[in-house]
Amino acid sequence: MAGFAGAVWAGRDVPAALGGRPTGARAARIHRSPQFRAGTFQNPITTRTVLAHTGRNMLWELLFGGQRRRPEHPIPVVTPAPVDPVAASDGELNILWYGHASALVEIEGRRVLIDPIWSDRCSPSRLMGPRRLHPPPVALDQLPEVDAILISHDHYDHLDMATVKTLRRTQSAPFLVPLGVGAHLDRWGVPGQRIIELDWEESIDLAGLRFVATAARHFSGRGLSRDRTLWGSWVVAGPTRRIFYTGDSGYFEGYAAIGATHGPFDATLMQVGAYDAAWPNIHMFPEDAVSAHLDLRGDLLIPVHWATFNLAIHSWAEPIDRLWREAEANGVRLAVPRPGQRVVVDAPPPVDGWWRTVA
């Protein structure tokens, strides 16, 4: 009886975690979007979002395939030192990767928080779902004041209810989200004046920066329905520096168009993990990330979407081994920080293979 009561208590937040449904003016705006057709948002090119048949027994591979899906030793986590943005030099650009796709961009005296998730699981449930492989490098309520919070899409490993509720209380920055995602924030109590929703190629100037919502090849949904909210990537541009974040995406030719329109980029934050031949259209393989980085006219490549949650069958460190080889083969500048380690884009740390010591 006590166990049942405990499960009920732990599951009490699940309905709210599913988020909200776009209605009213928000729904009307969605229906006007060029990306919204036949009742759902659509990718820029035909995209399979269900598991492709590969001839493999994926359950057997998951249970007995031998992949090292967890490190043997603790992942090294760095506690980042605070930096006063007022003291930032002209043109300064730093990236702090907190794990998975969560990152802080310090750009010309401003701070931008990307896809923050601080919960122990990326799931609507406290009892089920992928669990963190390392702790967050800094407590969420100890983050410095930020100027904007970017969300790429509404999947649980990118949009986390508990994290949003804490940021609602501890920060005053607006949330910049793709169309429809604001309905989730509404349900979680984020004030309407702090929610800015953008369609692809829409932009807004905020805190001396320009933010552009750009395309991605993915899908959305937190429950049984799919693609009722938009997904995307982001351009963050200051007076002289600019970065690109992929969100989740399969490779597509649109990266070249984004690079031509909004690049070149001083740094790209590229999704490299959670890939599989069963879903090749919605998550990039590491080699794809290098191709996309080159299409985007990027300078320094910083990998994200790996090392924190097990979301695929591959070994946890495989994405970075493959990425490192491909980057060297193509002459691409690469930084692979430990969680919490600040990367100074103009003087990045050398790639030292730190993950191999714990793999």
C-alpha positions, 0 to 999 in steps of 0.5 A: 500500500505504501508503495502504491501511495508513493507511486501515486505521489511521484506521478502527480506531476505527469499530467502537467508535464505533458504541457498545454495545447495551443488555443485561441490566437496562438492556434490561429497563428500556427494555422497561418504558418507556411510550415503548418499543413494538413493539421500538423507542422511539416519538415522542409523535406520528406522525413520519416519519423517512425522507426525504419525497418533495419532487419535488426532485433533492437531489443536483443541488441539493447539487452545483449549487444555489448555497447557500453551505454554508461561510463565505467567511472564518473564523468568529470564535471567542472564547476565553472567560475563566474564571469562578470559580463560588464567586464567582458572585452569587446567581441568576447565569445565563450560557450559553457556546456552543462551536459546534453544540449544545455549550454550557456552562451556568453556573447559580447557581454550578454548571456543566453541559456539554451535548452536547459534541463536540470532534472534527474530524468528526461521524462514526464515521470520522476520514476521512469525514463532516461536518468542522468549520467552525471550531475549538473555542473552548477545548481540551477538557482546558482546560474548567473542572470541571463538575457534570454532562454532559448528552447529548440522544441518540446521533447523532454530532453530539451524542455523540462517542466521542473527546470522551467518552473525554477527559471520562472522564479529565479530568472527574469529573461524571456523564453524564445520558443518555436510556434506553439511551444508557448502553450506548455510554458503557459500551463507551467505559469510563465507570464505571457510577457516572458514568452516569445514565439517565432516561426522559421526565419522570424527574428527579434532584437533583444538585449543587443542581440539578434535571435533568428529561429531557423529550420531543422529536420525533426518532430515534436510532441510530449504525448500521443499527438505529434507535430502540433508545435514547431521545432527548430534551430537558432542563430544568436548574433551580436554586433560582431560575433555569432553562433548557431545551435542545431537543436535536434535534426537530421541532416538536410540541405537547408544548412547550406541556406542557413549558412549563406543567409546568416553565417559565417558562424564563429561557433556551432553547437552541433547535435551529435548523439542519440543516432541510429539507422532506425531513425536516420532522418531526425538525428544526425550521425557524427559525420553528418554534424561535420558536414552540416558545420561546413555547410553552415560556414562554421569555424569552431564546432562544439558537440552537444546532445551526448554524455548525459542521457542514454537515448540510443543503443550506441555506446555513450562515448561513440559519438565523440570518437567518430566526430573527432576522426571526421573533424580531423579528416576535414580540417575542422576546428573542434572543442570537446569540453567536460561538462561545465568547462568554459570554452573561449571560442578564440582560444579553445582547449585542445581535444584531449580525449578525456572521455576515454579515461572514463569510458 
